[in-house]
Amino acid sequence: MSGVGGRAIVVVGDALLDVDLVGTASRLTPDAPVPVVEDVETRERPGGAALAAVVAARATRREVVLVTPMADDADADRLRALLAGRVRLVEIPATGGTAVKRRVRVGDHSVARIDSGAPVASLGALPAEAAAVIGSAAAVLVADYGRGTTADPAVRAALAAAGGPVVWDPHPRGADPVPTVRLVTPNGAEAARVAAAAGVAAEGDGLAAVGARAEALIRHWGVGAVAVTLGARGALLSYGEGAPMVVPAVPVTGGDPCGAGDSFAAAATVALADGAVTGEAVAAAVASAGAFVARGGASAWDAEPPAGPGAGAEPGADGVIARVRAAGGTVVATGGCFDLLHPGHVATLRAARGLGDCLVVCINSDASVRRLKGPTRPLVTAADRARVLEALQFVDAVVVFDEDTPAEVIGRLRPDVWAKGGDYAGADLPEAAVLRRWGGQAVVLPYLDGHSTTALVERSQV
């Protein structure tokens, strides 16, 4: 379980038990055009507020407490077992059975969903432990799944008096946020629905329409800010006046988007708990949601996170490579300092991406560049070099390595092809020996003559 000194992060809302029934399908039933799903494997995981709590716990060293109605049945016991050791559970008595959401999936595609259970909180007054943890929280996330928890007067009174900033992830069947909320995180469809009910008929899904809806929701709810999540387009943050802030998302190919909204709201809550301003929290949330989907989404909720810096592929590269390999594709990698990106770099990177189905760029850390190029380099930090490279449409992921050569990072990533730009044709590349361990191939790409960072620096000093 997460936990260090300081106040906890508290998640309040409706916990579900999510069940994926995953199988194969190669034929349709004779009586209807529906697939016959065979060889079914059952996979259980926390859902709803329970998933949001687990995601938050993975993102912080603070204790995470989940306050949620829990029934007394076998499904609730399975949910408790899934949460054990990950988050602290503070239960609100409930009747009506545990809410279970079952997805029937063939490979990565859902073909049906079956919902059961309707827990109803049995409250006269909020249990003292629940009120205490909300009142002393570093931040509170309300994960509303429309089961009535957030409409209870006792719960709403506790949330209005919460000890830290409150993030509210709404639901179409849920209650309105309490007016003291710092940030509300509806998706585009939810924002459009509530705005229309409030009398704002902004047509379309362009940024102007989304911004108008966000402003309307702030007036309607009386909250501090609204961040409308837009899936692959990122998020739009409005404070109700002035120009909104738009945070674009890094494109993600494939992945299971289930749970992305929970990941977004959880990351924003963790950031606010650690002192971030609202805009910083939303930017962190967009990045976290993209990484969550890239790692497999809710389906990979209990997968071990990648090792720390220098110990393996970074989360983005790890997810990209896994998806490409699962589809039988070719992984291409290349490397270099990439200090001051120039046309020669761009030509090499574009050519490298054409050799396969993804391109991972391995860049030297700042310390590594200094050892290779001298004390005045790099001119651009590794973090900024990575940002520039990631912005190129033909770069799928960037990994920073600290060694003098990329041999170790190549060994960790195990690409099918290692592409090197420059005049190395006919030479035995030093990386080739590493590639041969698993049958990979090192290749040389044409280099755009007359372009180099060193030449750029020398010309700038004339």
C-alpha positions, 0 to 999 in steps of 0.5 A: 500500500502507498504511504508516507508521512503527510495527509492522504488522498481520498477517493469518494464514489461508487466502487464497481467490480469489473469483469472481462470475459475474454475469448476467441470468435471464428464463427457466427451463431446459426440463429442470429448474426452474433459471434460465438465466443469460445475459450473464455478467460475471466479477468476481474479488476476494480472498477469505478471509484475503486479503479480511480483509487488504485490508479491514484495509489500507483501515482503517489507515495501518499496513502490513498483511502477509498470511501464507498458504499459496500454491500455484503455479498460475494462480489463485494468480497472479491472487490475487497480482495482486489483492493487489499494492500493497494488502498485503505477501504472505508466502507459505507453500509449499502444494500442492493448488491455490488455493482458488476460490469461484465464486458464480453471481449474478443481480443481487444474488442468488446462485443457486449456488456452486462451490468448487474447490481444496484448498491444503495448507501444506507446512511443516516449520518456519514460514518465518523471515519469517513467524515474524518478522512475527507476532512483531513485529506490532502485532496479529494477525488469524487468518482461519480458513477451514478449510483446515488452516493454523491447525492446523499446529503451527508456525503455532500456536506462532508465534501463541502468541508473537505480539507484539500482541493476537490476534483469531481469526475461527473456522471450523466446520472450523478448529482451536480458537484458541490460549489466548493469543487476546485476542478470538474472533469466531464468528457465531451459528451457529458459537457454537451449534455449538461450545457444543453440542459442549462440552456447553452446550445453550442453546436459542433465539437470544435474548440469554440463550442467546447469552450462555450460549454465549459464556461456554461458549466462553471456558471451552472455549477458554481465551481472553480474550473472545468476541464473537458476531456476530449480523448485523443485531442487532450483536454480544454481547461476553462476558468469561466472567463478569458481564453481557455487552456488547451492541453493536446494529447500525445497520439496513442495507437491502439490500447484500451481506453476503458478507465482513461477518464479515471486515470485523468481525474486521479492524476489531476488529484495527485498533482493538486495534492502535491501543490500544483496549480490547476493548469499544471494538474490538467497537463499532468492528467493528460499525459497520465491518461495517454500513458495509461491507455498506452500501457493497456488501460484498465485491462493492465491495471495490476501490471507492474510499472516499468522500472525506474530511470535507466533500468528499462524502457520508458513507459511510452516506449514500452507500450509502443513496442508491446503493441507493435510486437503483439500485432507482429510488426517490426520495431525500429530504433535509432540513437544519437545526441540530437542536440539542435535538431536539423534537416539531417536528423529529420531526414534520417528519422523519417527514413528510419520510420519507413523501415518498420511499424514504429520508431523509438529514438534513444538519446544520450543524457546530458552527462553522456553528451558532455563526455562525448562532445565536451563541457559546452554541450549539450546546448539543449537539455535531454528533457527538451530534446525529447519533447522536440523529437516526440513532436515529430509525427514519425517518432513514436517514443523517446528513451534517454540513456546515460551510457556512452554508447547505446549498447545497453539500451538496445539490449533492453529494447531489443529492436528488430532494426537499428538504423544509423545515419551517416557514412558507415556503409560497408563498416561493421557498426559497433551496435551490430553485435548486440543486435545479432543476439536476437536476430536483429539487423543494424542498417545504415541510412543515407545522411543529408550532407552538409548538416551537423550540430557542430557546423551549426554551432560554428556558424553561429559563432562567426 
